[in-house]
Amino acid sequence: MKIFWINHHAKLPEESGGNRHYELGRRLTNDHGYDVTVVRGVTSHLSSVKDKEVLKEVNDKRYSIQTRDGCNFVTVACSPCTRGSSISRIRNMTSFAKNTRKILSSGSLGEPDIVIGSVVHTFAAHAGLNVAKHFQVPFVYEVRDLWPLTPIEIGGYSKWHPFLLYLDYLDRTLAKSADLIITTAPLMKEYYKDHFDIPDEKFIWVTNGTDLELFKDLPVVEDNEEKDTFDIYYAGAHGHANGLCQIFDQLPKTVARYPYVRLTLVGDGPLKPKLKEQAEKENLPVLFLDAVPKTELPAILNKADALLVYLEPCSLYRYGISLNKLADYHAMGKPILFIGDCTKNPVIRSGAGIVARNVDEFPDALKKLILCGQEEKKSMVEKGHAFAKEHYDWGKLAHDAHSALLKIGNIVQEKQQEDS
């Protein structure tokens, strides 16, 4: 079964950032016999492809093809994106969608049996719907962010903004047209059931996962009572939605209480320069590390005493969360310090760390973690490993996706046989 999987922000394994589609794509290919082609953009508001050969090929013929572990990646030309410019971001998204439709519909990459359109933005998913209609094959809508609800509830935009009304129209069209809707957060389907009256049987939940093999055979770091620091690590984006500014605002009084606490941030994002400036100005004990490919992350996180997650207060999290870092953190086997509130909190469910409901409770939650005995920390580690194996293993998640895709493929084949 041939799949076109459209995700503007998809990453190759050697690139930093989310690798959901590589991990699922290679397992669907190697374990279940699919032919998966992931379609991505050469640039986005978050990053740009750096490979010079890929860039040259994209410039010459508008797309480039790479293969990783049997999974094909098509990098599509799109207009450049300037950080902080909403207009250039919209142009970037719409040009990606336009070029993707043109390239895939031409048949130059073959004919798919299923097309999956994935949101970060609805323009990419809508391109997938158009391609699916062109080839008269099933369409799968993959929802990883709720649009336009995300910019409304996190960005503070009015729901009556004309652009957001248009995104709402696209979202409704995609949900109602889809043969299957994949969601990443546990209760996202409730939004679609409430707003668009989509039936429950149309959904499958496939959370973000991790490659458990990456976390095997790491050197054991023994707790050393003579160690003079308590090291907290954070891995992920440095953006407005990640709440690192709020954590930084808490650091001065936290460090005053616990002068041996150190914070290490691994990643990149638009707020990184501002955070660096604040850390230097206020003499905060923060180390900044560049973003790294997922294969290099375990060795870095292995140095941590605790791993940090922060969620800004937002009603959007009533539908649950699906953070890449939480899958990695559980597999890492380090106590997790979770600051924030959400439905079906994975750390509460796993028992793999300490949870504080808001950032004001950060110092007290940190105190609880510092004072945890060895047996309690060992229990958190074991619970994290078990939870990762049960809920975050990409192999299991790919099998779930395979079962759902096979079902809609069989339904379409039966219908075609009836029509003939």
C-alpha positions in Angstrom: 0.0 0.0 0.0 1.5 3.3 -1.1 1.0 6.3 1.2 1.7 10.0 0.6 2.1 11.6 4.1 2.2 15.4 3.9 3.8 17.2 6.8 5.4 20.6 6.2 7.7 20.2 9.2 8.8 16.6 8.9 12.5 15.9 9.7 15.1 13.5 8.6 16.6 11.4 11.4 19.9 13.3 11.3 18.1 16.6 11.7 17.0 18.1 15.1 13.3 18.4 15.9 10.2 16.1 15.8 10.7 12.9 13.9 7.2 11.4 14.3 6.8 10.7 10.5 10.2 9.2 10.0 9.7 6.8 13.0 6.2 5.8 11.9 7.0 5.8 8.2 10.0 3.5 8.5 8.1 1.0 10.7 5.1 1.0 8.4 7.6 0.3 5.6 9.8 -2.3 7.2 7.4 -4.0 9.5 4.1 -3.9 7.6 5.1 -3.7 3.9 4.0 -0.1 3.1 5.6 2.2 0.6 5.7 5.5 2.5 6.6 8.9 1.0 6.7 11.8 3.5 6.4 15.2 1.9 7.9 18.2 3.7 8.9 21.8 3.0 12.4 23.0 2.4 11.8 25.8 4.9 9.3 26.7 7.6 9.0 29.3 10.4 10.9 27.0 12.6 13.8 25.8 10.5 15.3 25.3 7.0 17.0 22.4 5.3 20.8 22.9 5.4 21.9 20.2 3.0 23.4 22.0 0.0 22.8 19.1 -2.5 19.1 19.0 -1.5 18.8 22.8 -1.8 20.3 22.7 -5.2 18.0 20.0 -6.4 15.0 21.8 -4.9 16.0 25.0 -6.7 16.5 23.1 -10.0 13.3 21.0 -10.2 11.2 22.2 -7.2 11.7 19.1 -5.2 14.3 16.6 -4.0 14.0 12.9 -2.9 15.9 11.2 -0.1 15.4 7.8 1.4 16.1 6.9 5.1 15.5 3.3 6.3 13.2 2.5 3.4 11.0 5.6 4.0 11.1 8.2 1.2 11.2 11.9 1.9 10.3 14.5 -0.7 11.5 18.0 0.1 9.3 20.6 -1.7 10.2 24.2 -2.6 8.3 26.9 -0.8 8.8 30.6 -0.2 11.2 31.7 2.5 9.9 32.5 6.0 11.1 35.4 8.1 10.8 34.8 11.9 8.3 37.3 13.4 6.6 38.0 10.1 3.0 36.7 9.9 2.7 37.5 6.2 5.9 35.6 5.2 4.8 32.7 7.3 1.4 32.5 5.6 3.1 32.7 2.2 5.4 29.9 3.3 2.5 27.7 4.2 0.4 28.4 1.2 3.3 28.0 -1.3 4.1 24.7 0.3 0.5 23.5 -0.1 0.4 24.8 -3.7 3.6 23.1 -4.8 2.8 19.9 -3.0 -0.6 19.6 -4.8 1.1 20.3 -8.2 4.0 17.8 -7.7 1.9 15.0 -6.2 -1.1 15.4 -8.6 1.3 15.2 -11.6 1.8 11.5 -11.0 5.6 11.9 -11.2 5.9 10.2 -7.8 3.4 7.5 -8.6 -0.2 7.0 -7.5 -1.0 6.6 -3.8 -3.5 4.2 -2.2 -4.0 6.6 0.8 -3.1 10.2 1.4 -2.5 11.5 4.9 -2.6 15.3 5.4 -0.9 16.4 8.7 -1.5 19.5 10.7 0.8 21.8 12.1 -1.1 23.9 9.6 -4.4 23.2 7.7 -3.1 24.3 4.3 -0.8 21.2 4.2 -3.6 18.9 5.2 -5.9 20.5 2.7 -3.3 19.9 0.0 -3.5 16.2 1.0 -7.3 16.2 0.6 -7.0 17.7 -2.9 -4.4 15.1 -3.9 -6.6 12.3 -2.5 -9.6 13.6 -4.5 -7.5 13.8 -7.6 -6.5 10.1 -7.3 -9.9 9.1 -5.8 -8.3 7.4 -2.8 -9.0 7.6 1.0 -8.0 10.7 2.8 -6.6 10.6 6.4 -6.6 13.8 8.5 -3.8 13.8 11.1 -4.4 16.4 13.8 -1.4 17.4 15.9 -2.6 20.9 16.8 -6.2 22.2 16.9 -6.6 25.0 14.4 -7.9 27.6 14.8 -8.3 26.8 18.5 -4.5 26.9 19.2 -3.9 30.5 18.1 -7.1 31.6 19.8 -6.4 30.0 23.2 -2.6 30.3 23.2 -2.0 33.3 21.0 -5.0 35.3 22.3 -6.5 36.0 18.8 -10.2 36.7 18.4 -12.2 33.7 17.1 -13.9 36.2 14.7 -10.6 37.1 13.0 -11.3 36.5 9.2 -8.2 34.4 8.8 -9.1 32.2 11.7 -12.6 31.9 10.4 -11.1 30.6 7.2 -8.9 28.1 9.1 -12.0 26.9 10.9 -13.7 26.3 7.6 -10.7 24.3 6.4 -10.7 22.3 9.6 -14.4 21.5 9.3 -13.9 20.5 5.6 -11.0 18.3 6.4 -12.6 16.5 9.3 -15.9 15.9 7.5 -14.1 14.7 4.3 -11.7 12.4 6.1 -12.1 8.6 6.0 -10.0 8.5 9.2 -8.8 11.1 11.7 -5.6 10.5 13.6 -5.2 12.6 16.8 -2.1 12.9 18.9 -3.7 14.0 22.2 -6.1 11.7 24.0 -9.2 13.9 24.0 -8.8 15.8 20.8 -11.6 13.8 19.2 -14.0 15.4 21.8 -13.5 18.8 20.1 -14.5 17.4 16.7 -17.4 15.4 18.1 -18.7 18.5 19.9 -18.1 21.1 17.1 -18.6 19.2 13.9 -20.6 16.1 15.0 -17.9 13.7 13.8 -18.7 10.1 14.9 -16.5 8.4 17.4 -15.6 5.5 15.1 -13.8 7.8 12.7 -10.9 8.5 15.2 -7.7 6.8 16.2 -5.4 8.1 18.9 -1.7 7.7 18.0 0.4 9.7 20.4 3.9 10.9 19.9 6.4 8.2 20.8 10.1 7.5 21.1 12.6 4.9 19.9 13.3 2.9 23.0 16.5 1.4 21.5 18.2 4.8 21.8 18.0 4.7 25.5 19.4 1.2 26.0 23.0 0.6 27.3 23.6 4.1 28.5 26.3 4.5 31.2 24.9 4.2 34.7 25.2 7.5 36.5 25.3 6.8 40.2 23.9 9.3 42.6 26.8 10.9 44.4 26.0 12.6 47.7 29.2 14.7 47.4 28.0 16.1 44.0 27.8 19.9 44.5 25.0 20.6 41.9 21.5 19.4 41.2 21.2 19.4 37.4 17.8 20.0 35.7 17.7 19.5 31.9 15.1 20.7 29.4 15.0 19.5 25.9 12.8 21.2 23.2 11.8 24.4 21.5 12.5 27.8 23.0 9.3 29.5 21.9 6.5 31.5 23.4 4.3 28.4 23.9 7.0 26.6 25.9 6.9 28.9 28.9 10.7 29.2 29.6 10.3 32.9 30.3 8.1 32.0 33.3 10.7 29.5 34.5 13.4 32.1 34.2 11.4 34.5 36.3 11.2 31.9 39.0 15.0 31.1 38.9 16.3 34.0 41.1 14.3 33.1 44.2 14.7 29.4 43.5 18.5 29.7 43.3 18.4 31.8 46.5 16.8 28.8 48.2 18.8 26.1 46.4 22.2 27.7 45.2 23.4 24.3 43.9 20.6 24.0 41.3 21.7 24.3 37.6 19.5 24.4 34.5 20.6 23.2 31.1 18.5 23.9 28.0 18.9 21.8 24.9 17.3 23.2 21.8 16.6 26.3 19.7 13.8 28.8 19.0 12.9 32.4 18.7 13.2 33.2 22.4 16.7 31.8 22.8 18.6 35.1 22.3 16.3 36.8 24.9 16.7 34.0 27.4 20.5 34.1 27.0 20.5 37.8 27.6 18.3 37.5 30.7 20.6 34.7 32.1 23.7 36.8 31.6 22.1 39.9 33.0 20.8 38.2 36.1 23.7 35.8 36.5 21.4 32.8 36.3 22.9 29.3 36.5 21.8 28.3 33.0 23.7 26.5 30.3 22.5 26.7 26.7 23.2 23.8 24.3 22.4 23.6 20.6 19.6 21.4 19.3 20.8 17.9 18.4 19.5 15.0 16.4 17.3 12.6 18.5 20.1 10.0 18.4 22.4 12.3 20.4 19.9 13.4 23.0 20.0 10.4 25.4 23.7 10.8 26.1 23.1 14.5 27.0 20.0 13.9 29.2 21.8 11.1 31.0 23.7 13.7 32.9 20.5 15.1 34.4 19.2 14.7 38.0 15.8 15.7 36.8 14.0 16.5 33.5 11.8 19.6 33.2 8.4 20.1 31.5 6.5 23.4 31.7 3.0 24.1 30.4 1.7 27.6 30.4 -1.8 27.8 31.8 -4.2 27.3 28.9 -7.7 25.8 28.6 -6.5 24.1 25.4 -4.9 21.4 27.5 -8.4 20.1 28.5 -7.9 17.8 25.5 -4.7 16.4 26.9 -1.1 16.8 25.6 1.3 14.8 23.4 4.7 16.3 24.0 7.7 14.7 22.2 9.9 15.4 25.2 7.6 13.5 27.6 8.0 10.3 25.6 11.8 10.8 25.6 11.8 11.7 29.3 10.0 8.6 30.4 12.2 6.4 28.3 15.3 8.2 29.7 14.5 7.0 33.2 15.1 10.2 35.0 12.7 11.8 37.5 10.4 14.3 35.7 9.6 17.7 37.1 6.3 18.6 35.5 5.0 22.2 36.0 1.5 22.8 34.6 -2.0 21.4 34.4 -3.6 19.2 31.7 -6.2 16.5 31.4 -4.8 12.9 31.6 -1.4 14.2 32.7 1.2 11.5 31.6 3.4 12.1 34.7 0.5 11.6 37.1 -0.5 8.5 35.2 3.0 7.1 35.2 4.1 8.1 38.6 7.5 9.0 37.1 8.0 12.4 38.7 6.7 15.3 40.7 3.9 17.5 39.4 3.2 21.1 40.3 0.0 22.8 39.1 1.5 26.1 38.3 4.9 27.9 38.1 4.5 29.5 41.5 4.8 26.0 42.9 8.0 25.3 41.1 10.4 25.9 44.1 8.3 23.6 46.4 8.1 20.9 43.7 11.8 21.1 43.2 12.3 20.8 46.9 10.2 17.6 47.0 12.3 16.2 44.2 15.6 17.1 45.7 14.6 15.5 49.0 13.3 12.3 47.5 15.1 9.2 48.9 17.0 6.8 46.7 14.2 4.2 46.7 11.6 6.8 45.7 13.7 8.0 42.8 14.4 4.4 41.8 10.7 3.8 41.7 10.1 6.9 39.5 12.8 5.6 37.1 11.2 2.1 36.9 7.7 3.5 36.4 9.0 5.8 33.6 10.6 2.9 31.8 7.4 0.8 32.1 5.2 3.7 31.0 7.4 4.4 27.9 7.4 0.7 26.9 3.6 0.5 27.2 2.6 3.8 25.7 5.4 5.4 23.8 7.0 2.6 21.8 7.0 3.7 18.1 6.7 0.0 17.1 3.4 -0.4 18.9 2.1 3.0 17.7 3.0 2.1 14.1 1.1 -1.2 14.5 -2.0 0.8 15.7 -1.7 3.1 12.7 -1.3 0.1 10.4 -4.5 -1.6 11.7 -6.5 1.6 11.1 -5.1 2.2 7.7 -5.6 -1.4 6.6 -9.2 -1.1 7.7 -10.0 1.9 5.6 -8.1 0.5 2.7 -10.1 -2.7 2.8 -13.4 -0.7 3.0 -12.5 1.2 -0.1 -11.5 -2.0 -2.0 -14.8 -3.6 -1.1 -16.7 -0.6 -2.3 -14.8 -0.5 -5.5 -15.5 -4.2 -6.1 -19.2 -3.6 -5.4 -19.3 -0.7 -7.9 -17.6 -2.8 -10.6 
